[in-house]
Amino acid sequence: MNNKGYENSEKRLLKGWFMKTEIELPDNSLNILNEICTREKISCSEAVARALENYAGKSRLREQATLAFGLWKLRQVDALEYEDTIRKEWER
């Protein structure tokens, strides 16, 4: 397995983080995977691992964004007035 870009691969292996699995992909997805692997010169395992890490990262960002929405809903402050007040602090 090519671990290019995975600096801690030895630690992962020692911790038992690597596993073999079998996945079924529709022909279109398999073709895309093969194109990526050929272009990037990486194994299918590495491509799937990168995709999973990318997905997990985006998922965490979505969770954080969702938590941020509505933070001000209980405040008794007019948002535009507050914004104007803050911006006046920036003026010299």
C-alpha positions as CSV (number, residue, x, y, z in Angstrom):
1,M,0.0,0.0,0.0
2,N,1.4,3.4,-1.0
3,N,1.2,5.7,2.1
4,K,2.4,8.8,0.4
5,G,1.0,11.8,2.4
6,Y,0.4,9.7,5.4
7,E,3.2,10.5,7.8
8,N,1.9,8.5,10.7
9,S,1.3,5.3,8.8
10,E,3.7,3.3,10.9
11,K,1.9,4.5,14.1
12,R,-1.5,3.6,12.5
13,L,-0.3,0.2,11.6
14,L,1.0,-0.4,15.2
15,K,-2.3,0.8,16.6
16,G,-4.2,-1.5,14.3
17,W,-5.8,1.3,12.4
18,F,-5.4,-0.5,9.0
19,M,-8.0,-3.0,7.9
20,K,-8.9,-4.8,4.8
21,T,-12.4,-4.5,3.5
22,E,-14.3,-5.3,0.4
23,I,-16.6,-2.7,-1.2
24,E,-18.9,-2.8,-4.1
25,L,-18.9,0.1,-6.5
26,P,-21.1,0.7,-9.5
27,D,-19.2,0.8,-12.8
28,N,-19.3,4.6,-13.0
29,S,-17.7,5.0,-9.5
30,L,-15.2,2.3,-10.3
31,N,-14.2,4.1,-13.5
32,I,-13.8,7.3,-11.6
33,L,-11.7,5.6,-8.9
34,N,-9.4,4.0,-11.6
35,E,-9.0,7.4,-13.3
36,I,-8.0,9.1,-10.0
37,C,-5.6,6.3,-9.1
38,T,-3.9,6.4,-12.5
39,R,-3.7,10.2,-12.5
40,E,-2.4,10.5,-8.9
41,K,-0.3,7.3,-9.2
42,I,-1.8,5.9,-6.0
43,S,-3.4,2.7,-4.9
44,C,-7.2,2.3,-4.7
45,S,-6.8,1.9,-1.0
46,E,-5.1,5.2,-0.7
47,A,-7.7,6.9,-2.9
48,V,-10.5,5.5,-0.7
49,A,-8.7,6.5,2.5
50,R,-8.2,10.1,1.2
51,A,-11.8,10.3,0.1
52,L,-13.0,9.2,3.6
53,E,-10.7,11.7,5.3
54,N,-12.0,14.4,3.0
55,Y,-15.6,13.5,3.7
56,A,-15.0,13.4,7.4
57,G,-13.4,16.8,7.3
58,K,-16.3,18.3,5.4
59,S,-18.8,16.6,7.7
60,R,-17.1,18.2,10.8
61,L,-17.2,21.6,9.1
62,R,-20.9,21.2,8.4
63,E,-21.5,20.2,12.1
64,Q,-19.6,23.3,13.3
65,A,-21.5,25.5,10.9
66,T,-24.8,24.0,12.1
67,L,-23.9,24.7,15.7
68,A,-23.1,28.3,14.9
69,F,-26.5,29.0,13.4
70,G,-28.9,30.5,15.9
71,L,-26.3,31.5,18.5
72,W,-27.8,35.0,18.8
73,K,-31.5,34.0,18.7
74,L,-31.9,34.5,22.5
75,R,-30.1,37.8,22.6
76,Q,-32.2,40.9,22.9
77,V,-30.0,42.9,20.5
78,D,-30.7,44.3,17.1
79,A,-28.1,42.8,14.9
80,L,-27.7,45.8,12.6
81,E,-27.3,48.2,15.6
82,Y,-24.7,45.9,17.1
83,E,-22.8,45.7,13.8
84,D,-22.8,49.5,13.6
85,T,-21.5,49.8,17.1
86,I,-18.7,47.4,16.5
87,R,-17.8,49.1,13.2
88,K,-17.6,52.5,14.9
89,E,-14.9,51.0,17.2
90,W,-12.8,50.4,14.2
91,E,-12.9,54.1,13.1
92,R,-9.9,56.2,14.1
